[in-house]
Amino acid sequence: MAIYLDHAATTPVRREVVDAMLPYLLEHWGNPSSGHSFGRAARAGLDEAHERLATALGGEAREIVLTSGGTEANNLALKGAAWAGKARGHRIVTSAIEHHAVGHTLRYLEKFGFETVELPVDRYGRVDPDELEAALDDRTIIVSVMLANNEVGTIQPIAEIAARVHRHRGIVLHVDAVQAAPYLPIDVAALDVDLLSIAAHKFEGPKGVGALFIRHGTHLLGQQQGGAQERHRRAGTEDVASAVGMAVAYDLTRAAQPETGARLTGLRDRLRDAVLAVPGVELTGHPRDRLPGILSIIARDTDGVSVSQALDLEGFAVATGSACTTGSPEPSHVLAAMGYPDEEARGALRISLGRTTTPAEIEAAAVAIPRSLAMLRMGSAAIAADPLGQGLTPGVAAGA
Ligand SMILES: Cc1ncc(COP(=O)(O)O)c(C=O)c1O
C-alpha cells in the first residue's frame, strides 16, 4: 500500500462524512428552494449546515455563503469586495506568498484598474504587520493575507494584522484559511476578519465545496448572477449533500484538533530530524509558527520533481511544492519571495501529514526519504564532477 504524505493537496473523505451525506443524495434530494415537502427536507439540511459551520467559525448562519471550494471563495471575496468598494478606492494590499486563487484573481482585477500592493515576506514567509500598516492609505479597500501558507506552512499573525487594518475605516480584511482550517482553531470574532475562505477537501470533507464567511454589514457584489440563493450572494442550486458533508467534516476536525495537532507535530518533527540529517537539506518556512502537518524542505543540488518521482516509485506520495504548481516549470513564487534563488527552489519538497497518518508510516518515510535525497544528491554531485561520464565503465554509464 502506498503511503500518502500529501494532505496539504487534499485529504481522503471520512466515512462518517459520507454517511452524513448519503441521505441527502438518496432521500432528501429535493431543491432547497422549492416550497413543497421535498424542498423543505433539503432546506432543513442546508440550513443546518449553515448553522453548524457558523457556530464552528464563531459567526452567524447568514454570514456563511457556500461555494464550490477555496478558489471560488477567494474569487468571490476579492472580486465581490473590489467591485463593491470601487467608489471608495482601488488599492488592494496582499502578501507575496498567497495561493494563486488570490494572486491570480488580483492580477485579473488589475486589468480593470485596481492596483495591487504585494508585501514582501521574511526568510520564514512572514508578513511584518508594521510594513502592512505602512502600505495602507485612504484609497485602500481590501487587505488579503492568508492564515497559513500551503507550501511552507508558515502561520501569519492575523490578529495583529487585523488590529492594524481596522484602525482604518472601510478596509475589508480577507483571510484565506483554506490550509489552516484543518489544524488551527478559527474564531472569526477573535481574529477580527471580515471575509474568510475555507474548503472542505482539506479537512476530510468532499471536494468541490467550500465556504466564505462574510461579516454582516460587509459589502460584496455577487459574482454569478441567477437565482436568489445564499441571500443573493451566490446564485445556483446549492449542493446540499456536500454542504452537510463539509459541516460534519469540520465539526469532527475541530473536535480532534488539539490531539491531532500535538500528535502530528511529534510525527513531523521525527521525520524532520531524519530528513535534515542528510547533508545539504534545509527546512523552509518558520521553524515554530507553522502548521503541524507540513514539513517543507529544500535539498540542494537536486530537483524536487526527481525526488518526488523516485519516492512515488517506492510508494511514497509527496509534493514538489504545492499540488497546484506540480507540472508547472515555474519556480515557486512563495520560495522566491522568501529569498531562495531559482536553482535552490528547484530542490523543494513538501511532505504533508494528516489526521490519518500513522507512526509506522512516518518510520517508513524516515528511512526512505533521507535515502532518496542522499542518493539523488550524490548522483548530481557525480554528474557535476564528471559530466561526460568518462570516469565510468561503459556498463555503468548505460545504467547496468
Ligand atoms: C491556501 C489555499 N487557498 C486556496 C486553495 C484552493 O482551494 P480549492 O482547491 O478548494 O479550490 C488552496 C488549495 O490548495 C489552498 O491551499
The ligand as a Tripos MOL2 file, in Angstrom:
@<TRIPOS>MOLECULE
LIG
   16    16     1     0     0
SMALL
NO_CHARGES

@<TRIPOS>ATOM
      1 C1         -4.2130   28.3060    0.6860 C.3       1 LIG1
      2 C2         -5.1310   27.7880   -0.3730 C.ar      1 LIG1
      3 N1         -6.0780   28.5930   -0.8700 N.ar      1 LIG1
      4 C3         -6.9380   28.1680   -1.8230 C.ar      1 LIG1
      5 C4         -6.8780   26.8990   -2.3270 C.ar      1 LIG1
      6 C5         -7.8470   26.4710   -3.3820 C.3       1 LIG1
      7 O1         -8.8400   25.6530   -2.8400 O.3       1 LIG1
      8 P1         -9.7150   24.6690   -3.7600 P.3       1 LIG1
      9 O2         -8.7840   23.6050   -4.2110 O.co2     1 LIG1
     10 O3        -10.7830   24.1560   -2.8530 O.co2     1 LIG1
     11 O4        -10.2700   25.4640   -4.8630 O.co2     1 LIG1
     12 C6         -5.8950   26.0090   -1.8410 C.ar      1 LIG1
     13 C7         -5.7700   24.6430   -2.3910 C.2       1 LIG1
     14 O5         -4.7020   24.0600   -2.4260 O.2       1 LIG1
     15 C8         -5.0040   26.4650   -0.8360 C.ar      1 LIG1
     16 O6         -4.0500   25.6740   -0.3280 O.3       1 LIG1
@<TRIPOS>BOND
     1     1     2 1
     2     2     3 ar
     3     2    15 ar
     4     3     4 ar
     5     4     5 ar
     6     5     6 1
     7     5    12 ar
     8     6     7 1
     9     7     8 1
    10     8     9 2
    11     8    10 1
    12     8    11 1
    13    12    13 1
    14    12    15 ar
    15    13    14 2
    16    15    16 1
@<TRIPOS>SUBSTRUCTURE
     1 LIG1         1 GROUP 0 **** ****
